[in-house]
Amino acid sequence: MRKKFLTLACTFLLAGTAVAQVTPSATGSHKSLSAGALFSYTQPNCCTYDTSNNPVVGSNGNHLYGIGVFVDYRMSRWLQLEGEYRKLPWNQYQDQNIRESSTLVGLREPIRTFGRVTPYGKALVGLGNASFLTGRAFAYALGGGADYRLNKRWSLRGDFEYQRWSVSPTALKPYVASAGLKYRIF
């Protein structure tokens, strides 16, 4: 009888430690894909005009407005990729056809979630194009913003970027502020 009791007690104790090593089935994947649209405002760091009515790159001028799209791929809690495209053709000034567009990809890092708000920082690289440039320019952007979760699928986004475009003889340094809506696909 004593031998049976010890065997039964050891079986229960060992079974408890074996269960503790199993990953719970309720844990979900950290991977997700989201896409969205933005309304953007930029100070393009151009254009005042010289005496021949040519744009002067690197000068402060009026502002442009436009739209953009973005895709966020979350691989883990701390590793996320973002790609974005912006086209800024509106509010052309001084009867000039001034417009900008950019395509950037890079890393996005959420800081921490505070209730429904998740602030983040990002670093992106890519190409920029403007009507006053002779071709595309290498560009990088540092920025951040916050997502405000409306429900499981939808979020509002506020975003700010400081960009630097490599053009000669100087660098173009626009900044872009955006607001938009994000949809979580999976």
Backbone as numpy.savetxt, mean C-alpha at the origin, in Angstrom:
# Nx Ny Nz CAx CAy CAz Cx Cy Cz
-4.79 -55.19 40.49 -5.60 -54.00 40.49 -4.74 -52.74 40.49
-3.72 -52.75 41.33 -2.83 -51.61 41.42 -2.11 -51.38 40.07
-1.72 -52.45 39.41 -1.03 -52.37 38.12 -1.95 -51.78 37.06
-3.21 -52.16 37.05 -4.17 -51.62 36.10 -4.41 -50.13 36.34
-4.48 -49.73 37.60 -4.68 -48.32 37.93 -3.51 -47.47 37.45
-2.26 -47.93 37.66 -1.07 -47.20 37.21 -1.02 -47.11 35.69
-1.39 -48.20 35.02 -1.40 -48.19 33.56 -2.44 -47.19 33.04
-3.62 -47.19 33.63 -4.68 -46.26 33.23 -4.28 -44.81 33.52
-3.69 -44.54 34.65 -3.26 -43.19 35.01 -2.17 -42.69 34.05
-1.19 -43.54 33.73 -0.13 -43.16 32.77 -0.70 -42.90 31.39
-1.69 -43.68 30.99 -2.30 -43.50 29.69 -2.98 -42.14 29.60
-3.73 -41.75 30.62 -4.39 -40.45 30.63 -3.39 -39.29 30.66
-2.34 -39.42 31.44 -1.34 -38.35 31.51 -0.61 -38.18 30.18
-0.23 -39.28 29.55 0.47 -39.20 28.28 -0.45 -38.72 27.16
-1.71 -39.09 27.23 -2.67 -38.65 26.21 -2.86 -37.13 26.29
-2.83 -36.58 27.48 -2.97 -35.13 27.64 -1.81 -34.38 27.01
-0.58 -34.88 27.15 0.56 -34.19 26.54 0.57 -34.40 25.03
0.06 -35.49 24.54 0.01 -35.71 23.09 -0.98 -34.76 22.42
-2.12 -34.50 23.09 -3.10 -33.58 22.55 -2.55 -32.16 22.52
-1.72 -31.80 23.49 -1.16 -30.45 23.56 -0.23 -30.15 22.39
0.24 -31.17 21.69 1.15 -30.96 20.58 0.42 -30.81 19.24
-0.88 -30.97 19.23 -1.65 -30.88 18.00 -2.02 -29.43 17.74
-1.88 -28.97 16.50 -2.30 -27.63 16.13 -3.83 -27.59 16.07
-4.44 -26.64 16.72 -5.90 -26.57 16.67 -6.40 -26.38 15.25
-7.52 -27.03 14.95 -8.05 -26.97 13.58 -8.71 -25.63 13.27
-8.92 -24.77 14.27 -9.59 -23.49 14.04 -8.63 -22.39 13.60
-7.34 -22.66 13.52 -6.42 -21.61 13.05 -6.56 -21.46 11.55
-6.62 -20.22 11.08 -6.79 -19.96 9.66 -5.49 -19.54 9.01
-5.52 -19.45 7.72 -4.37 -19.00 6.97 -4.20 -17.50 7.13
-2.98 -17.04 7.16 -2.70 -15.60 7.23 -2.71 -14.97 5.85
-2.82 -15.77 4.81 -2.77 -15.24 3.45 -4.10 -14.61 3.07
-4.01 -13.45 2.40 -5.22 -12.81 1.89 -4.85 -11.93 0.70
-5.84 -11.67 -0.12 -5.68 -10.82 -1.29 -6.78 -9.76 -1.25
-6.37 -8.50 -1.37 -7.32 -7.39 -1.37 -7.04 -6.50 -2.57
-8.07 -5.84 -3.03 -7.94 -4.89 -4.14 -8.84 -3.69 -3.84
-8.49 -2.56 -4.44 -9.29 -1.38 -4.19 -9.06 -0.27 -5.18
-9.78 0.82 -4.96 -9.69 2.00 -5.81 -9.45 3.22 -4.93
-8.73 4.20 -5.50 -8.35 5.40 -4.76 -8.70 6.65 -5.55
-9.00 7.71 -4.84 -9.03 9.05 -5.42 -7.81 9.76 -4.87
-6.97 10.31 -5.75 -5.67 10.85 -5.33 -5.53 12.33 -5.66
-4.74 12.98 -4.84 -4.41 14.40 -4.96 -2.90 14.49 -4.89
-2.28 15.22 -5.81 -0.82 15.33 -5.78 -0.37 16.76 -6.01
0.75 17.06 -5.41 1.49 18.27 -5.74 2.64 17.74 -6.58
2.61 17.92 -7.90 3.54 17.22 -8.78 4.97 17.74 -8.78
5.26 18.79 -7.99 6.61 19.35 -7.95 6.99 19.90 -9.32
6.01 20.32 -10.06 6.17 20.97 -11.35 4.88 21.74 -11.54
4.63 22.68 -12.02 5.31 23.28 -13.10 5.07 24.76 -13.04
6.10 25.49 -12.88 6.05 26.88 -13.25 6.70 26.94 -14.63
6.59 28.02 -15.27 7.03 28.10 -16.66 8.09 29.19 -16.83
9.04 28.89 -17.70 10.06 29.90 -18.00 9.49 30.90 -19.01
10.32 31.81 -19.47 9.85 32.85 -20.38 9.39 32.32 -21.72
9.84 31.10 -22.09 9.41 30.48 -23.35 8.18 29.60 -23.18
7.56 29.66 -21.99 6.38 28.87 -21.65 6.67 27.37 -21.62
7.90 26.97 -21.22 8.26 25.57 -21.03 8.19 25.25 -19.54
7.72 24.05 -19.18 7.64 23.71 -17.75 9.03 23.59 -17.14
9.16 24.06 -15.90 10.40 23.97 -15.15 10.24 22.85 -14.14
10.98 21.75 -14.34 10.90 20.60 -13.44 11.52 20.97 -12.10
10.89 20.52 -11.02 11.41 20.78 -9.69 10.85 22.03 -9.06
9.97 22.71 -9.73 9.35 23.90 -9.15 7.99 23.54 -8.59
7.52 24.31 -7.67 6.20 24.06 -7.11 5.15 24.68 -7.99
4.10 23.96 -8.20 3.02 24.46 -9.04 1.69 24.10 -8.44
0.70 24.02 -9.26 -0.63 23.67 -8.81 -0.72 22.17 -8.54
-1.90 21.73 -8.28 -2.13 20.34 -7.88 -2.90 19.58 -8.95
-2.70 18.28 -8.98 -3.42 17.40 -9.90 -4.28 16.43 -9.10
-5.35 15.97 -9.73 -6.26 14.99 -9.13 -6.38 13.81 -10.08
-6.70 12.66 -9.53 -6.89 11.50 -10.38 -7.36 10.30 -9.61
-7.27 9.15 -10.26 -7.74 7.90 -9.68 -6.61 6.88 -9.68
-6.78 5.85 -8.90 -5.79 4.79 -8.86 -6.42 3.48 -8.41
-5.67 2.43 -8.61 -6.07 1.09 -8.14 -4.89 0.49 -7.41
-5.17 -0.44 -6.51 -4.10 -1.11 -5.77 -4.49 -2.55 -5.48
-3.48 -3.36 -5.24 -3.65 -4.76 -4.84 -2.70 -5.01 -3.67
-3.21 -5.62 -2.61 -2.41 -5.99 -1.45 -2.44 -7.50 -1.31
-1.27 -8.12 -1.18 -1.19 -9.56 -0.95 -0.51 -9.77 0.39
-1.24 -10.33 1.32 -0.74 -10.59 2.66 -0.25 -12.03 2.72
1.08 -12.20 2.85 1.66 -13.54 2.94 1.75 -14.02 4.38
1.94 -13.10 5.31 1.95 -13.41 6.74 1.61 -12.12 7.48
1.58 -12.19 8.77 1.26 -10.99 9.57 2.24 -9.86 9.27
3.50 -10.18 9.05 4.54 -9.16 8.91 5.08 -9.02 7.49
4.64 -9.82 6.56 5.16 -9.74 5.20 3.99 -9.55 4.23
3.89 -8.35 3.67 2.83 -8.03 2.74 3.40 -7.29 1.54
2.84 -7.56 0.37 3.24 -6.89 -0.86 2.12 -5.98 -1.33
2.48 -4.85 -1.93 1.49 -3.94 -2.48 1.91 -3.50 -3.87
0.97 -3.42 -4.76 1.18 -2.86 -6.09 0.11 -1.81 -6.32
0.50 -0.69 -6.95 -0.48 0.37 -7.18 -0.21 1.06 -8.51
-1.28 1.57 -9.09 -1.20 2.35 -10.32 -2.06 3.59 -10.12
-1.50 4.76 -10.42 -2.24 6.02 -10.32 -2.15 6.78 -11.64
-3.23 7.40 -12.02 -3.28 8.27 -13.19 -3.89 9.58 -12.72
-3.14 10.67 -12.89 -3.54 11.97 -12.35 -3.65 13.00 -13.49
-4.79 13.02 -14.20 -4.92 13.91 -15.36 -5.74 15.17 -15.13
-6.39 15.33 -13.97 -7.35 16.41 -13.81 -6.74 17.63 -13.14
-7.34 18.77 -13.35 -6.92 20.08 -12.85 -5.68 20.57 -13.59
-5.66 20.37 -14.88 -4.55 20.86 -15.69 -4.62 22.38 -15.70
-3.49 22.99 -15.53 -3.46 24.42 -15.30 -2.64 25.14 -16.36
-2.86 26.42 -16.42 -2.20 27.32 -17.36 -2.32 26.82 -18.81
-3.45 26.24 -19.13 -3.71 25.73 -20.47 -2.65 24.76 -20.97
-2.02 24.07 -20.07 -1.01 23.07 -20.42 -1.59 21.68 -20.18
-1.11 20.72 -20.89 -1.59 19.34 -20.76 -0.70 18.60 -19.75
-0.69 19.06 -18.50 0.14 18.47 -17.46 -0.61 17.30 -16.83
0.05 16.14 -16.78 -0.52 14.96 -16.14 0.61 14.06 -15.68
0.30 13.22 -14.71 1.28 12.26 -14.18 0.62 10.90 -14.01
1.45 9.85 -14.07 1.00 8.51 -13.73 2.19 7.77 -13.12
1.89 6.79 -12.29 2.96 5.99 -11.67 2.49 4.57 -11.45
3.43 3.65 -11.57 3.21 2.23 -11.28 4.29 1.82 -10.30
3.89 1.42 -9.09 4.84 1.12 -8.02 4.49 -0.20 -7.35
5.50 -0.93 -6.91 5.32 -2.18 -6.15 6.32 -2.18 -5.00
5.98 -2.91 -3.94 6.91 -2.99 -2.82 6.30 -3.62 -1.59
6.92 -3.34 -0.46 6.52 -3.92 0.82 5.59 -2.98 1.58
4.62 -3.58 2.24 3.68 -2.86 3.09 3.73 -3.52 4.46
3.88 -2.73 5.51 4.05 -3.28 6.86 2.98 -2.73 7.80
2.01 -3.57 8.19 1.04 -3.11 9.19 1.72 -2.96 10.55
1.37 -1.92 11.26 2.04 -1.66 12.54 1.35 -2.44 13.66
0.08 -2.19 13.85 -0.71 -2.87 14.88 -2.17 -2.51 14.64
-3.07 -3.38 15.02 -4.49 -3.09 14.87 -5.03 -2.50 16.16
-5.71 -1.37 16.06 -6.34 -0.70 17.19 -7.84 -0.70 16.93
-8.53 -1.71 17.44 -9.97 -1.83 17.16 -10.19 -2.12 15.69
-10.78 -1.18 14.96 -11.04 -1.35 13.53 -9.97 -0.69 12.65
-9.02 0.02 13.24 -8.02 0.78 12.49 -6.68 0.05 12.50
-6.10 -0.10 11.29 -4.78 -0.69 11.15 -3.86 0.28 10.42
-2.98 0.99 11.14 -2.01 1.85 10.47 -0.90 1.02 9.83
-0.27 1.56 8.80 0.79 0.82 8.11 1.81 1.79 7.53
2.97 1.26 7.24 4.02 1.97 6.51 4.32 1.18 5.24
4.92 1.85 4.25 5.23 1.14 3.01 6.43 1.77 2.32
7.10 0.95 1.52 8.22 1.37 0.69 8.03 0.73 -0.68
7.93 1.55 -1.72 7.61 1.07 -3.06 8.64 1.58 -4.08
8.83 0.83 -5.16 9.68 1.25 -6.28 8.93 1.00 -7.58
9.30 1.72 -8.63 8.65 1.49 -9.91 8.99 2.58 -10.91
8.02 2.89 -11.77 8.21 3.86 -12.84 7.15 4.95 -12.76
7.56 6.15 -13.10 6.64 7.28 -13.19 6.72 7.88 -14.57
5.64 8.49 -14.98 5.58 9.13 -16.29 4.82 10.44 -16.14
5.29 11.46 -16.82 4.62 12.75 -16.79 4.69 13.37 -18.17
3.71 14.19 -18.48 3.63 14.77 -19.82 4.79 15.72 -20.11
5.43 16.24 -19.11 6.53 17.17 -19.31 7.89 16.48 -19.31
7.93 15.15 -19.19 9.19 14.40 -19.24 9.36 13.78 -20.62
10.60 13.48 -20.99 10.85 12.88 -22.30 10.67 11.37 -22.28
10.54 10.77 -21.13 10.33 9.32 -21.03 9.95 8.95 -19.61
9.97 7.67 -19.33 9.66 7.21 -17.98 10.82 7.47 -17.04
10.52 7.59 -15.77 11.55 7.84 -14.77 11.46 6.78 -13.68
12.61 6.33 -13.18 12.63 5.44 -12.01 12.09 6.24 -10.83
11.24 5.61 -10.03 10.64 6.30 -8.89 10.62 5.38 -7.68
10.74 5.98 -6.51 10.50 5.24 -5.28 9.63 6.10 -4.37
8.94 5.43 -3.47 8.01 6.14 -2.58 8.09 5.56 -1.19
8.05 6.43 -0.20 7.92 6.06 1.20 6.62 6.67 1.69
5.88 5.92 2.45 4.60 6.46 2.89 3.95 5.61 3.95
2.70 5.91 4.17 1.94 5.19 5.16 0.49 5.62 5.11
-0.28 5.04 5.98 -1.69 5.35 6.03 -2.39 4.46 7.03
-3.69 4.32 6.85 -4.48 3.49 7.75 -5.66 2.91 7.00
-6.01 1.69 7.36 -7.22 1.04 6.88 -8.22 1.02 8.02
-9.46 1.42 7.74 -10.54 1.38 8.72 -11.51 0.30 8.27
-11.58 -0.80 9.03 -12.41 -1.94 8.65 -13.88 -1.64 8.89
-14.68 -1.72 7.81 -16.12 -1.53 7.91 -16.82 -2.82 8.29
-16.40 -3.93 7.69 -16.89 -5.27 8.01 -15.81 -6.27 7.60
-16.16 -7.53 7.49 -15.16 -8.56 7.19 -14.48 -8.36 5.83
-15.18 -7.83 4.85 -14.66 -7.69 3.49 -14.25 -6.27 3.11
-14.91 -5.25 3.60 -14.71 -3.87 3.14 -13.97 -3.02 4.15
-13.09 -2.16 3.64 -12.34 -1.21 4.47 -12.22 0.12 3.74
-12.13 1.19 4.51 -11.79 2.50 3.98 -10.28 2.68 4.13
-9.66 3.38 3.20 -8.20 3.58 3.25 -7.86 5.06 3.09
-6.97 5.53 3.94 -6.35 6.84 3.80 -4.85 6.62 3.65
-4.20 7.31 2.70 -2.83 6.98 2.34 -2.06 8.26 1.98
-0.78 8.30 2.34 0.09 9.41 1.96 1.44 8.86 1.52
1.97 9.40 0.42 3.28 8.97 -0.09 4.13 10.18 -0.43
5.40 10.07 -0.13 6.39 11.01 -0.61 7.19 10.27 -1.67
7.14 10.74 -2.91 7.81 10.06 -4.01 9.06 10.84 -4.44
9.99 10.13 -5.03 11.17 10.75 -5.62 11.40 10.10 -6.97
11.39 10.91 -8.02 11.57 10.44 -9.38 12.95 10.88 -9.84
13.69 9.98 -10.47 15.03 10.30 -10.99 14.91 10.86 -12.39
14.99 12.17 -12.49 15.00 12.86 -13.78 16.20 13.80 -13.77
16.73 14.08 -14.94 17.86 14.98 -14.93 17.40 16.34 -15.43
17.96 17.37 -14.96 19.16 17.48 -14.13 18.87 17.43 -12.64
17.62 17.35 -12.26 17.27 17.36 -10.84 16.27 16.24 -10.57
15.90 16.06 -9.33 14.91 15.03 -8.97 13.53 15.68 -8.84
12.55 14.95 -9.26 11.16 15.37 -9.11 10.67 14.76 -7.80
10.04 15.55 -6.94 9.66 15.06 -5.61 8.18 15.33 -5.32
7.29 14.63 -6.00 5.87 14.85 -5.71 5.44 14.14 -4.42
4.39 14.63 -3.83 3.74 13.91 -2.75 2.30 13.64 -3.16
1.76 12.53 -2.67 0.42 12.09 -3.09 -0.39 11.72 -1.85
-1.58 12.27 -1.73 -2.52 11.89 -0.68 -3.72 11.21 -1.37
-4.19 10.12 -0.78 -5.27 9.35 -1.39 -6.28 8.88 -0.35
-7.50 8.68 -0.81 -8.56 8.08 -0.01 -9.29 7.09 -0.90
-9.67 5.95 -0.33 -10.33 4.97 -1.18 -11.02 3.87 -0.41
-11.41 2.86 -1.16 -12.16 1.72 -0.65 -11.45 0.44 -1.02
-11.36 -0.50 -0.07 -10.65 -1.76 -0.28 -11.62 -2.93 -0.06
-11.49 -3.95 -0.92 -12.31 -5.17 -0.81 -11.40 -6.36 -0.61
-11.65 -7.16 0.40 -10.86 -8.36 0.66 -11.45 -9.52 -0.13
-10.66 -10.03 -1.10 -11.13 -11.10 -1.99 -11.11 -12.44 -1.27
-9.99 -12.78 -0.63 -9.91 -13.98 0.22 -8.91 -13.76 1.31
